Amino acid sequence: MSAFLQYTLQGLAAGGFYALSALGLAVIFGVLGVVNFSHGACYMLGAVISAVLLAELHVGFWVALVVVPILMFGFGVLMERLLVRWLLALDPLYNFLLTFGLTLILVEAVKQRYGVSGLPYEVPAGLGGQVGVGSVNLSVYAIFACLFSLVVCIGVGLLLTKTRIGMIVRASTEAPERTRALGINVGRWVTPVFGFGIALAGLAGVLAAPTRAITAEMGSNFIIILFAVVVIGGLGSILGAVVAGFLVGLVEAYGIAYAPTYAQIVIFVLMALVVLVRPSGLFGREEVA
């Protein structure tokens, strides 16, 4: 029973990384119609930047949680302004190929600058070790990562549902054509929404830094699983991205624990079953299917 609880906590912590990134990916897809393949690379950049800030500028984890998403927001704004927006009027495949090429550039740039070995990043002070819950010892950092991700997701959810700007962005995400029909200029939200989505990926990278190997390739497998998350939750669905993120994290953790050979396969079997039963995803719109 204690091992099961530990695996559950590990799954929820990993699910937090997926939920944050998938949330950004869903918002970007909903507003721009862009499948951002570089989301995994942005997740990697978040982790790399946090490690570089610690090693070269002695900027700790808590400051990085604020600074890195701001930097990644700026990177996302530049990316949308200089690259993505020029292809929005064309077939979505062009932006997919653009972001795929950008991923290759970012990965190679990090390899050339920092090598292929992992960058060091210690668990921040106060979050190391384990805490006893009854007869079970649970990782303090895993608890923090799970709760922090959940709080951020809830905060983003409240922002999108309880504020006027949030409701406009949510409407633009989940029903862009209807939003335009109401006279709302969806285009004006394109740049900040893209930056916001990239910032969430960077934040997930910062959270992952103390527990994952920080390498140029860390986003490669991540983006594949992230696409599975988005498909399971439903393309463009904000709630679906969060729920599916935590669900896939649990499935991955249980798979690694009880069937390590098939851990990755189980995720895509789940995705296939969801697509067969409900092509639009658990919370997606039927027209997306």
N, C-alpha and C positions, 0 to 999 in steps of 0.2 A: 504493500500500500504506500509506503514512504517513497519507494522508487517511482511509482505512478504519479504521485504528487509532484515530485521533482521534474519528471518528464513533462507534466502538464504546465508547470511554471516556465520551463525552458521553451515550450511551444508557444505559450502566450507572449513571452518576451520576443521570440523570433517573429511571431505574428504581428507584434507591434511595429516592427521594422517594415513588414509587408503592408500593413494597414496604412501607415503614414505615406509610404511611397505610392501605393495604389490609389490613395485618395487624391494625390497630386496628379497622377496619370489619368484618373477618371475625369477630373475637372478640366484638364487640358484637352482631352478627347471630346468632352461634351461641348465646350465653347468653340474650339478650333477645328474639330474633326481630325486632329493630328494624332496618329499613333506614334508616340515619342519613344523610339528605340533607344535613345541616349539616356533614358531615365536611370538605367543601371549604372552608366558611367557617372551620372551626377551623384548618385548614391556613393559611388567609389570616391569621387572628388570630395564629398563631405567628410568622409573618413580620413582621406589623405591630408586635406587642409587642416583638420583638427590635430593630426599627428605632427604636421610641420609647425603649426602654431605653438604646440607644446615644446617641441625640440629646439626651435630657433628663437622663439619670442617668449617662451615660458608662459604662454597663455593656457590656463588650465581648462579642465573639462567644463566647468560651470559657465565660464565666459564663452567658450566655444559653442555651447548650446544656443547662445544668442548671436554671436558674431558670424558663425558659419552660415546659418540660414539667410542672414542679411546679405552676405557675399554671394551666396548661390542665387538669391533673388535677383541681384544685379546681373549675374551671369545669364540667368534666364531671360531677363529683359533684353540684354544685348543679343542673345541667341535668336530671340523672336524678331527683333528689329532688323538685324543684319542678314538673317538667313531664312527663317521659317516663313515670315509673312510674304515673301516674294513668290512662294510656291502655293499659297493657300487657294488660289483660283484654279490650280491644276488638279489632276488626279491625286488623291491622297497618297498613292504609292510613291510619288516624287518626294514628299516630305518624309515618308518612311525611309526611303533610300538616303535622303539627306542626313537624317538623324543617325542612321546606321553608319554612314561614313564619318560623321562627327564622333561617334563612339570609338571607331578605330583610331582616329587622330588623338583623342584624349588618352586612350589606353597606351598608345605608343609614346606619347609625350611624357606620361608618368613613368613609364619603363625607362626611357632615356634619362630622365632626371633623377629618379630614386631607385632604379634597378628593379629586379624581379623578386628580390627577397622582401619579406614583410617589414613594414615600419613598426617600431615599438610604440605601444600605448598602454600604460598601466591603468588598472581600475582606479578611479578617483578615490581619494581619501574619504573614509566614512562609508563607502559603499562596497568595500571588500569584505571577504569572509562570508560566514553563513549565520543565519538566525534560526533558533530552534522554535518550531511550532508544534507543540506536543512532543511526539517522538520523532518528528521529521525535521531535518536540517535543510533549509532552503537558502539559495544564493541571494544575498542582499541586493546585488546589482540586478539580478534577473527580476526581482520584485520591483525595484525602482524602474527598470526599463519598461516593464509591463504596465505599471501604474501611470508612468509619465506618458507613454504612447496613448493610453486610454484617455487621459486627461486632455491631451492635445486634440485627439479625434473628437471628443465631446465638445471641446472649445471651438473647433472648426465647425462642428455641426451647429452649435448655438449661433456662431457668427453667420452661418449661411441661412439659418431659419428665423432668427430673431431680429436681424437688422435689415434695413431696406437695401443696402448694397449687397448684403449676403443673399437676400431673396432674388435680387436681379441676377446675380451670378449663378445661383442654383437654377433659376428658370432658364438661363442661357445654357447651362450645362445639360439639363434634362429635357428641355423642349425649346431649342434655339429658334426654330421656325415660328412657333407660336409667339415667342417673345418678340421677335422682329415684327410680327403682325400686329402686336399691341403698340408699336411705335417706339420700342426701346432699342437704342443703338447698341447692339451686341458687340460691334467692332471696337468700341472704345474700351471694352473690358478685356480685349484679347491680350494685350501686352502685360498688364498686371496679373491676370489669371495665369498666364504662362510662367511668369516669374514666381508666382506663389506656388505653383505645382513643382517647379524645380527646387524651391526653398524647402518644401516638405521632403523631397528626396535627399537633399543635403542634411536635413535634420536627422533623418533615419540613419544616414552614414555616421554622423557624430555619435548617436546612440549605440551603433554597432561597433564602433572603434575599440572599446575596451575588451570586447569578447570575440571579435572576428580577426582573422589575419588581414592586415591592411596591405593589400597588393593591388597592382594595376588591373588584375583580372578578377577582383572580388565582385565586380558588378556583372560579369558575364553570365554566371549561373543565376544570379539574382534576378536579372531582367527576364529570363525564361520563366522562372517561377512567378514573377510579378505579372506576366501576361496571363498565366494560368489563373492567378487571383482575380484579375480584371474580368476574364471570361466567365469564371464561376459566379462572381458577384453581379455581373451585367455591365456591359460597356456603357460608360457615361453615368452609372449609378453611384452616387456618393455613399449611401448606406451600404450598398452591395460591396463596394471596395473595402470598407472597414470590416464588415462581418466576414467576408471571404478571406481577408488578410489574416485575421485571428484564427479562422477555421483551418486555413492551409498551414499556418504555423503549428497548430496542434497535430494535424495529420503528419507533417514532416517530423516532428519530435517523436511521436509514437512509432512512426516507421523506422527511424534511426534506432530507437530503443529495442523494438521487438522484431523488426524485419529489415535490418540494415541493407541487405542486398537489394531490396525492392522499395527503399524509402522514397526515392525520386519518382519511381514508376507509379506509386500509389496516388501521388498528387495529380498526375495526368490521367489516371484512370478515373479519379473523382471528377476532373474537368470533363472528360468524355461522357460520363454518366449524366452530368448536369446538362450538357449540350444536347444529349439525346432526349432527355425528358423535358427540358425547358431551354430551347435554343437561345433565348434572350438573356439567359443567366437567372440567378435566384431573384434579383431585384431589378433586372433590366427591363427596358421598354420593348414591347413586341416588335415594333417596326425596326429595331436595331438588328433583330435576328435575320 
